[in-house]
C-alpha cells in the first residue's frame, strides 16, 4: 500500500496494489474502500473534505496552537475509541508514526471485545 494523503489526526488514505484507495480511521482501526482509483479519490475529496479531513476540527485545534508538521498529527491523551476520549482538554501533538503504531496495537488488543466493554488502559515502558 502507498500513502496518498492523511489528515491532521493521523487518519491515512492508502492506495492498494490494484489502485483502489482506502481510508484508515486510526482511532477505531477500520479500513474502508473509498475510491476505485487515486484520480477518483482526488475528484471526491472536495465533496468529502469534512468527513475525511475533519477540517473544522483541525481549525479548532489550530486555534488552540495545535498545528502538526509533516511528521506529526493531533492525538488525544485518552484515545477516541474510549467513551471519555476526544474531550476538548486532551489533544496534543504526536509523532505520526508512533501515534498510528500505538493506536494500531491498541485496536488489535481490543478487537475481540464487544462494543461498550469497559477496559483499563495500562501503559508500561518498553523493556530493553
N, C-alpha and C positions, 0 to 999 in steps of 0.2 A: 504494500500500500504506500502511496505517496501523499504527502501533505499538500492540500490545495489551498486551505485557508484555516483560520482559527478565530475565535472571538476573545474578548478581553478576559473571560472567565475560564479559559483553557479548553473549551469545547473545540473539537477538531473536525475538520472536513477533509475526508480522505478519498483518494481515487484508487480503486482496486485494479487488478491486472486486466479486467475486462473493460475498464474505462468508466464504470459506474462510480458515482460519488455518494459516499455515506457520511452521515453526521454521527459523531461520537459524543454523546452527552456524558461527560466525565463524572458529573455529580451522581448519576444513577447507574452508570456503566452500561448504557444502552446504545447500540449501533444500529442505525436505520438508514436504508437507502433513501436518498432524497432527489437524485437526478440520474438520468441514463448516461450522461456524459459531463465532462468538465464544462463544455460550452453551454449545455443546458443549465448546469449549476449557476453559471455566471448570468444567464438570462433570467433565472428565477430569483436571484439574490435580491433585486430591488423590491420584489413582492414579499419577501420573507425576512427582510433586514431585522425587524424587531424580534421575531421568533428565533431566528438563527443566531443573530449577533447581539441581542439584548441591548440595543443601543441606548435606550432610556436609562437602563440600569448602569451601563458604562458611563454615561454622562453624569449620573448622580454620584457614582464613585469618584469620578474625576473632580467633581465639585468639592469632595472631601480630601482631595490631594492624592488619590489612588490612581496613578497613571503608570501602568506597566510598560516596560520597554519590550523589545522584540523577543527576549528570552524569559519574560515574566508574564504572570497573569494575576488576576484578582482571585484570591482564595478566601475561605471562611474558616475561622478557628473552630467552629462547630460545622462540620460538613452539611451541605444542603439536604442530604438524604435523611438526616435526622429531623424530627419534628421541630427541635429548637434551632436548627441550622438556618443560616442566612439572615439572622436578625441584623438590624442596621448597625449594631455595635461590633460585629465580628469580622468584617472584611480586612484583609491585609494583602500586601504584595508578596507573591510567592514565585519561586523559580518554576517555570512551566514544566520542565521535565520531572522535577521532584513532585510537583502537585499532581500531575497526571499519573505518575507511578504510585504515589500514596493512595489516591482515590481508586485506582485500578485494583490494588492489593486489598483495600478495604471492601470494595464491591465484591471481589472474589470470595472473601471470607464470610460475607453475609448473604451470598447469592442463594443459598438454600433455605433461608429463613422466610417465613410468611410475612407479608407486609404488615406493619404495625407491631412486630415483635420488638420488645424492649431490649436494648443492648447497652452494654457499658463499654465505652471506648477507653482502652488502656494502651498507652504508647510507651514503649520501652526503648532505651538507646540500643543501637546495634552492638552486638557482641563481636569483638575482634579476636 
